[in-house]
Every structure is written in structure tokens, then in C-alpha cells.
């Protein structure tokens, strides 16, 4: 039987000097570590067993989860981020398990209806601290999930929690390379799969995408000609896009790490700029691609209808629950004693798309129709 001590020794021997080692991990609440799992493996397992993680299956990425079985959801996005992060971490000599754990945790705080839902809740919580899915992810794993009675939260390691701060550090210091990698893998994954889902849905066209240098080069490299794209052609280009982005990210990051001379996790944190990066040319291509997606997919009129649905649903539910807190489930009603707006926001943020729509339909049934709970 392989023990935790042996696993930790393997890490120390195999990983690069700038990687984060699990044997140095600490927790807010000291506890006995597993005999057969590293601290980061335990973190990963705890996240996988949360209610918040299971709910990601029915939360929007771009298209509502009810729009079709083949579009990405927040869960499939999370799994794709995890796969990319693990792959690149292995190549760079980073802690693959820590990168995987941060990837599985990073989107737990997303509300229903994707970024549209996040914008709505942020507006509704103006004056109350606003709403940010990164901050909410941390609240979930430190406060809202309570698998143990003696303290709130999952008691994850400080390294995993630190990875959730990667978006809002205000330049104070660089996060670990594993956290930086998840940040880059997140952007890589949604760029690739939003292009793929956009094509699958018909909201994006191959002819339009060929205006982008990145897509033009992929098409030429695959020997695909013309303005139309077959199903197999779409799959081919998606696969080549992932390979191109991962290869550039890995090579550029390795070069940056070597040039920096960092030789420890502490040196990484003290470094002035992030070291997980793309080549300058690829960064330019990704900026152009992101602008194209914002204009042609995220602001497409069909997607805007989903945004309107999200706005009306969450606004109606927020106002109704603020006006009648007795409709909150008992656990959230108890939290309302410390602040009703945040308790309502926590409840709404935890909803799946389906549940939010069902509760909204129950509160606003057609005239003359009893609510679902009264049938």
C-alpha cells in the first residue's frame, strides 16, 4: 500500500523546484491528514462531493442547459479546464493534483444563467458588496458547504483557497504557478468550446470566423477550403485549436519560467508578473477572437433573449424573497439574521437554471392557474 508520505516523497523527487508541494500544505483548522492521500488529493475529493459541484451540470455556460444536450454546461466547462490544466502541469513539472483541484473549484460560485446571471446579481447587490463568482466560490467552500458540524466550510488547504483569488489580487503578489495555470486554462477552454458551440448552434459561421487570423491559420493547416464546414470539419478544427493553444501556452510558459530564474514557490509569488503565458502573437490572436465572440456570439439576439429571461427571473425572485423572507428554506432563513440580502443572494446563486425557472413559474403562474406547489 502506498502511503501519503511516499506520495509526498514522489512529488518532491519528480516535480520542478518551483512547483507547490503538498507536504507543505496547511489548513485553517488543523486536522489529521489521510494515510493514503496527499492534502491536495483530499481537497479534490471534498470538492467533488459537494452539492455545489453537482449543480454545475445544470448551469449555463453560454446556452441555457435546456437548449440542447450537446452544448457545454458549467460542469463540462469545468472538466475541460481541469483536463487542460492537468496536461500542461504535467509537462511543466507542476503539481498536477493542485492544478486539478483549483480547476474543479474555480467555478463553484457561478449562479444560474452564466455571466448574465452574475451581472444581474451584482446589480441587485449594489450597496451590499456586489456579487462576483470568484468570491462566491470561496464563500461556498469556506462557509456555505458544511459537511462537518464543528466548523463551516470544507477546510481546504490554503494553497487551494489561494488559487481562488487569482482574478482579484490587485497586483499584491503572483499566485502559485498552478493557480496561474488554471486561470489560463479557463480562458483557453471557453475560447475553444464557445467557438465550437457557436458553430454547432448556427449562431457563428465558418465564413465569418475565417476573418480571424487564428481561424484562418487553423483552416489552412487542416486543408479545409471554402466557406462551408462539415460536421467532421468542425470537429477537426476544434481539436486542432485545442492543440495549438495548449502547445503555445506550454512553450511560452516554459520559456518565461526559465528566463525568470525562479527556483521556488516563494520566488514565483515574489515575481513581478505572472509566468504562465502565451506568446505575444497568440495573445494578439486571442484578443481578436475574444472581441469577435463578444460581438457575434455573446451579444447575438438569441443569446440576448436568454439574458432578458435571466434578468427577469432573478430580479423577480430576489424582490419576492426580500419582501417575504419566510419563503426562504430554513438554512438560508437562519443566515438572514446576519443579513437578508446576502442570504437571498446565496440562495439564488446556488440555483440551477431549471430550478430558478421552476420557482419563478410557481410564483408567477398564468392567471387562473394554481401554483405548482398547490396542485
TADA-V939622 format. One record per residue. N is the residue number from 1. OMEGA is omega in degrees with one decimal (NA if undefined). NEAR is the number of other ideal C-beta (glycine too) atoms within 10 Angstrom. Layout:
<<N & OMEGA & NEAR> <N & OMEGA & NEAR>>
This chain:
<<1 & 178.8 & 5> <2 & -178.6 & 9> <3 & 177.0 & 12> <4 & -179.9 & 18> <5 & 178.6 & 12> <6 & 176.9 & 11> <7 & 178.3 & 19> <8 & 178.0 & 18> <9 & 177.2 & 12> <10 & 177.3 & 12> <11 & -176.3 & 20> <12 & -178.0 & 14> <13 & -170.8 & 7> <14 & -172.9 & 10> <15 & 178.1 & 18> <16 & -178.0 & 14> <17 & -179.9 & 12> <18 & 178.3 & 22> <19 & 178.6 & 23> <20 & -178.2 & 26> <21 & -178.2 & 18> <22 & -177.5 & 24> <23 & 177.7 & 14> <24 & -174.6 & 13> <25 & 176.8 & 20> <26 & 179.2 & 9> <27 & 178.2 & 18> <28 & 178.4 & 13> <29 & -179.3 & 10> <30 & 179.9 & 8> <31 & 178.2 & 12> <32 & -179.4 & 5> <33 & -179.3 & 19> <34 & 176.8 & 14> <35 & -173.7 & 9> <36 & 179.4 & 13> <37 & 173.1 & 18> <38 & 179.6 & 24> <39 & -179.4 & 26> <40 & 174.4 & 27> <41 & 177.6 & 19> <42 & 175.9 & 25> <43 & -178.5 & 30> <44 & -178.0 & 23> <45 & 179.0 & 13> <46 & 178.8 & 20> <47 & -177.9 & 23> <48 & -177.2 & 12> <49 & -179.4 & 12> <50 & 172.9 & 19> <51 & -178.1 & 12> <52 & 179.7 & 21> <53 & 179.9 & 19> <54 & -178.2 & 12> <55 & -179.4 & 19> <56 & -179.2 & 21> <57 & -175.9 & 13> <58 & 175.7 & 19> <59 & -174.0 & 27> <60 & 163.9 & 25> <61 & 170.9 & 25> <62 & -178.7 & 25> <63 & 177.2 & 23> <64 & -175.6 & 23> <65 & 179.2 & 22> <66 & -174.9 & 12> <67 & 179.9 & 15> <68 & -175.7 & 11> <69 & -171.1 & 7> <70 & 178.3 & 11> <71 & 179.8 & 21> <72 & 170.1 & 22> <73 & 178.0 & 22> <74 & 178.8 & 23> <75 & -179.8 & 19> <76 & 174.2 & 16> <77 & -179.6 & 22> <78 & 179.7 & 25> <79 & 177.5 & 15> <80 & 176.0 & 21> <81 & 179.8 & 28> <82 & -179.1 & 22> <83 & 179.6 & 16> <84 & -178.0 & 24> <85 & 179.4 & 30> <86 & -177.6 & 18> <87 & -178.2 & 18> <88 & 178.7 & 24> <89 & -179.7 & 26> <90 & -179.0 & 13> <91 & -176.2 & 16> <92 & -179.3 & 23> <93 & 178.2 & 16> <94 & -179.9 & 26> <95 & -175.6 & 27> <96 & -177.5 & 22> <97 & 177.4 & 23> <98 & 178.3 & 33> <99 & 178.6 & 32> <100 & -177.9 & 23> <101 & 178.1 & 30> <102 & 179.7 & 35> <103 & -179.3 & 30> <104 & -176.5 & 25> <105 & -162.4 & 30> <106 & -177.5 & 25> <107 & -179.0 & 22> <108 & -175.6 & 28> <109 & -179.6 & 23> <110 & 177.1 & 25> <111 & 173.5 & 30> <112 & 174.7 & 30> <113 & 170.9 & 27> <114 & -177.5 & 26> <115 & 175.3 & 16> <116 & 177.8 & 22> <117 & 178.4 & 26> <118 & 179.2 & 22> <119 & 179.4 & 17> <120 & -178.9 & 23> <121 & 178.0 & 25> <122 & 177.4 & 16> <123 & -178.9 & 14> <124 & -178.5 & 22> <125 & 176.2 & 18> <126 & -176.7 & 9> <127 & 179.7 & 7> <128 & -179.3 & 13> <129 & 178.7 & 13> <130 & 178.7 & 14> <131 & 178.2 & 24> <132 & -173.0 & 17> <133 & 176.7 & 21> <134 & 176.5 & 17> <135 & -179.2 & 16> <136 & 177.0 & 23> <137 & 178.7 & 21> <138 & 177.7 & 20> <139 & -178.9 & 21> <140 & -174.5 & 24> <141 & 178.7 & 24> <142 & -176.3 & 17> <143 & -166.9 & 14> <144 & 175.1 & 23> <145 & -175.6 & 20> <146 & 179.8 & 12> <147 & 178.6 & 12> <148 & -175.8 & 12> <149 & -172.5 & 6> <150 & 177.2 & 7> <151 & 178.6 & 13> <152 & 174.4 & 16> <153 & -175.7 & 20> <154 & -176.8 & 25> <155 & 177.4 & 20> <156 & 178.7 & 27> <157 & 178.4 & 24> <158 & 178.8 & 12> <159 & 177.5 & 26> <160 & 179.4 & 28> <161 & 179.6 & 21> <162 & 178.4 & 20> <163 & 179.4 & 29> <164 & 179.9 & 26> <165 & -168.4 & 17> <166 & -176.7 & 22> <167 & -170.5 & 13> <168 & -178.8 & 9> <169 & 179.1 & 13> <170 & 174.2 & 6> <171 & -176.9 & 7> <172 & 177.5 & 7> <173 & 177.0 & 13> <174 & 174.4 & 21> <175 & 177.1 & 24> <176 & 177.6 & 25> <177 & 178.0 & 29> <178 & 177.4 & 31> <179 & 176.2 & 27> <180 & -178.8 & 22> <181 & 178.9 & 34> <182 & 177.5 & 30> <183 & 179.5 & 20> <184 & 179.5 & 23> <185 & 177.5 & 28> <186 & 179.7 & 22> <187 & 178.8 & 15> <188 & -176.0 & 23> <189 & -176.8 & 25> <190 & 174.8 & 19> <191 & -177.9 & 19> <192 & -174.7 & 22> <193 & 174.1 & 22> <194 & 173.4 & 22> <195 & -178.7 & 24> <196 & 179.0 & 21> <197 & 177.6 & 22> <198 & 176.6 & 24> <199 & -179.1 & 21> <200 & -177.9 & 18> <201 & -175.8 & 18> <202 & 178.6 & 8> <203 & 171.7 & 18> <204 & 178.6 & 21> <205 & 177.6 & 14> <206 & -180.0 & 18> <207 & 179.2 & 11> <208 & -178.1 & 15> <209 & -178.8 & 23> <210 & 173.5 & 17> <211 & -178.3 & 10> <212 & 178.4 & 18> <213 & -179.1 & 13> <214 & -179.0 & 21> <215 & 178.7 & 21> <216 & -179.7 & 13> <217 & 177.9 & 13> <218 & -179.6 & 22> <219 & 179.5 & 21> <220 & -179.6 & 11> <221 & 179.9 & 11> <222 & -179.2 & 13> <223 & 179.7 & 8> <224 & -177.9 & 19> <225 & 176.6 & 8> <226 & -176.2 & 11> <227 & 177.5 & 10> <228 & -174.5 & 10> <229 & 176.5 & 19> <230 & 176.8 & 11> <231 & 179.0 & 9> <232 & 177.4 & 9> <233 & 178.3 & 17> <234 & -179.8 & 16> <235 & 179.5 & 12> <236 & -178.4 & 17> <237 & 177.3 & 23> <238 & 179.7 & 18> <239 & 179.8 & 14> <240 & 178.4 & 16> <241 & 178.3 & 20> <242 & -179.7 & 20> <243 & 180.0 & 12> <244 & -178.3 & 17> <245 & -179.4 & 23> <246 & -179.7 & 19> <247 & 179.9 & 13> <248 & 179.9 & 19> <249 & -178.1 & 25> <250 & -176.6 & 19> <251 & -179.0 & 14> <252 & 179.6 & 20> <253 & 179.0 & 24> <254 & 179.3 & 17> <255 & -179.4 & 13> <256 & 179.4 & 18> <257 & 179.7 & 22> <258 & -178.3 & 10> <259 & -177.6 & 9> <260 & -177.9 & 15> <261 & 180.0 & 9> <262 & -177.4 & 21> <263 & 178.9 & 12> <264 & 174.7 & 11> <265 & 178.4 & 19> <266 & 178.2 & 10> <267 & 176.8 & 14> <268 & -177.7 & 25> <269 & -179.2 & 15> <270 & -177.9 & 11> <271 & -172.4 & 18> <272 & -175.2 & 8> <273 & 175.6 & 9> <274 & -177.5 & 19> <275 & 173.9 & 22> <276 & -168.8 & 28> <277 & 172.2 & 18> <278 & 172.5 & 21> <279 & 178.4 & 15> <280 & 179.9 & 9> <281 & -179.5 & 12> <282 & 177.2 & 18> <283 & 177.1 & 13> <284 & 179.0 & 13> <285 & -179.2 & 22> <286 & 176.3 & 17> <287 & 178.4 & 10> <288 & -179.7 & 15> <289 & 178.7 & 20> <290 & 177.9 & 15> <291 & 179.8 & 11> <292 & 179.2 & 19> <293 & 178.9 & 21> <294 & -175.3 & 10> <295 & -170.2 & 10> <296 & 178.2 & 16> <297 & -175.1 & 20> <298 & 178.2 & 18> <299 & 175.6 & 11> <300 & -173.2 & 17> <301 & 178.5 & 7> <302 & 176.5 & 12> <303 & 177.9 & 20> <304 & 175.5 & 12> <305 & 175.0 & 11> <306 & 178.1 & 19> <307 & 178.9 & 18> <308 & 177.5 & 11> <309 & 178.9 & 17> <310 & -178.3 & 26> <311 & -178.5 & 17> <312 & -176.8 & 13> <313 & -175.8 & 24> <314 & 178.5 & 27> <315 & 178.8 & 15> <316 & -178.9 & 15> <317 & -179.5 & 22> <318 & -178.0 & 20> <319 & -179.9 & 12> <320 & -178.2 & 15> <321 & 175.6 & 24> <322 & -179.4 & 16> <323 & 179.6 & 8> <324 & -177.5 & 10> <325 & 179.8 & 13> <326 & 176.7 & 7> <327 & 177.4 & 15> <328 & 171.8 & 19> <329 & -174.1 & 8> <330 & -176.8 & 7> <331 & 179.3 & 12> <332 & 176.8 & 21> <333 & 178.0 & 16> <334 & 179.1 & 11> <335 & -177.9 & 18> <336 & 178.5 & 19> <337 & 177.4 & 8> <338 & 179.0 & 8> <339 & -175.9 & 13> <340 & -178.1 & 17> <341 & -178.5 & 16> <342 & 178.0 & 17> <343 & 177.7 & 21> <344 & 179.8 & 26> <345 & 177.6 & 27> <346 & 179.7 & 22> <347 & -179.3 & 22> <348 & -178.2 & 24> <349 & -179.9 & 24> <350 & -177.3 & 21> <351 & 167.5 & 23> <352 & 176.6 & 21> <353 & -175.8 & 26> <354 & -176.4 & 14> <355 & 178.5 & 14> <356 & 179.2 & 24> <357 & 179.7 & 18> <358 & 179.5 & 13> <359 & 177.8 & 21> <360 & 178.9 & 18> <361 & 179.6 & 14> <362 & 179.7 & 14> <363 & -177.3 & 16> <364 & -179.6 & 13> <365 & 175.2 & 13> <366 & -178.8 & 6> <367 & 178.0 & 4> <368 & -179.5 & 5> <369 & 179.5 & 10> <370 & 176.9 & 9> <371 & -176.2 & 11> <372 & -177.0 & 12> <373 & -178.3 & 7> <374 & -177.8 & 8> <375 & NA & 8>>
